[in-house]
Amino acid sequence: MDNQQKLPFGEKHHMDNQQSLPLAEEEPPSKQDLPSTLFRRKFYPETTYQDWHNWRWQVRNRLKTQDQLQHICPTETITGSDLPFAITPYYASLLCESAIRKAIIPNPMECEISSLESIDPLGEDHQSPVPGIVHRYPDRVLFLVTDFCSANCRYCTRSRIIGQGQRFSQARFLYGLDYIQQHPEIRDVLISGGDPLTLSTERLEQIISAVRRIKHVEMIRIGTKIPAVLPMRITEKLCKMFKRYHPLYLSLHFMHPAELTWETGRACERLADAGIPLGSQTVLLKGINDDVDTMKQLFQGLLQVRVRPYYLYQCDPIQGSSHFRTDVEKGLEIIEGLRGHTSGYAIPHYVIDAPGGGGKIPLLPDYYQGKIDDRVMLRNFEGGIYTYP
């Protein structure tokens, strides 16, 4: 165990000021009552304001052990699968009073594996022509550039690699880049992992600029959960770099309204101000977000920080995930409970990523009721039947 891991309450000395917010002795008065500020003062009393808002400090001081977790949440224990437990101190400040702890803290039910579950439920390994590339759809590829996340979600589709591999492999990067260059049908590249935003800004720019130089690549997307778990990573330096490579899109991962803190809102608005379209992806999780009111609060809150809810995913059948999965009917119920009761922008596409590599398949409530003579029968959000010639 390294020195940082032995210090459950954070390092006392200051590091990496170049990635911090401007130096200050303490929080601005308007920020002193933020939940994360109160949490830091209680559990990390010797950690400075500058350190707490330094994303590298947050990554170095991730909670990884049961002792660290129980200091914050005394009743929680770590038991579960081979996926390591890891969480940033910032995200730990959201755990004890929120249902999101169920998705982050290992659970013995992770060891209960059904015959329908798989270590690679989406068949990505079988659709990977070279290391780091998944080529499922004709005109786009998934480019996996890191195996590292700052916080490990227990329902992760790629738990087989997260925490097991490298932060960055130059050889894998070059294999992937060459594959994209050799396939002119690829117009869309989704950079993912792991979480790409855990890489340095310089490394990210190396990746993005290399992909942008390929003439047939029209758009670049980045998949990340960083604004939810490590919002201090969204620095002005990062956003300034992103602006050089438009069109650039970010697919953000949110699962619960408890994640919509002041810090997360500021991170999303910085990205939006940099001209980056933001979409969210949410996994439907039993006992965490599987009701209309929670989803409505999440999706409406995302719109307020300029993030468009895009996908609601049925939980992938990853090994040991049965306690997270709802019936498909629950997802349809949520979509129906949102339609007509909130803004259309606040309603995502409900999809199942088909096991074995079939891709995303959308599901909708049954609004089409059939056809009578020359009329189509339609049901609206209130249950009324209407005809369309």
Number of C-alpha atoms within 10 A of each C-alpha: 5 7 10 15 17 15 13 21 22 25 20 13 9 14 14 12 15 10 22 20 17 9 12 10 8 11 15 9 7 7 13 12 11 14 14 21 17 15 18 21 13 12 16 18 13 15 18 21 20 22 24 23 21 24 25 20 24 23 20 17 24 24 25 18 16 16 16 17 22 13 13 19 17 12 9 17 16 17 15 18 18 13 20 20 23 23 24 22 28 26 22 21 19 19 20 15 10 14 16 22 19 18 20 19 22 24 18 12 15 21 15 13 15 13 6 11 16 19 15 20 20 23 18 19 16 13 15 17 14 14 17 27 26 21 21 18 13 10 14 19 22 23 24 22 26 26 24 22 25 23 27 23 23 24 24 20 21 19 22 16 17 22 22 13 13 13 18 17 14 9 11 18 19 15 16 25 18 14 18 24 16 11 12 13 13 21 18 19 23 21 28 20 25 28 23 26 26 24 17 13 19 11 14 19 17 11 17 21 15 12 24 18 11 17 10 16 20 15 18 20 21 21 23 24 24 23 24 25 26 27 23 23 25 22 18 15 12 20 19 13 16 22 15 13 17 14 15 20 20 21 23 22 20 24 24 23 20 17 22 21 18 14 20 20 20 17 24 24 18 19 25 17 13 18 16 20 17 24 21 23 21 23 24 27 24 18 15 19 20 20 17 17 13 16 25 22 15 22 28 20 20 23 17 13 19 18 25 23 27 20 21 23 21 22 24 24 25 25 24 22 23 20 14 23 19 16 11 15 11 17 24 17 15 22 22 20 20 21 16 13 13 13 13 11 13 22 25 20 16 24 21 19 18 16 19 15 18 13 15 15 12 13 15 14 17 12 14 13 13 12 13 10 6 9 12 14 16 17 16 14 14 11 9 8 13 12 14 9 9
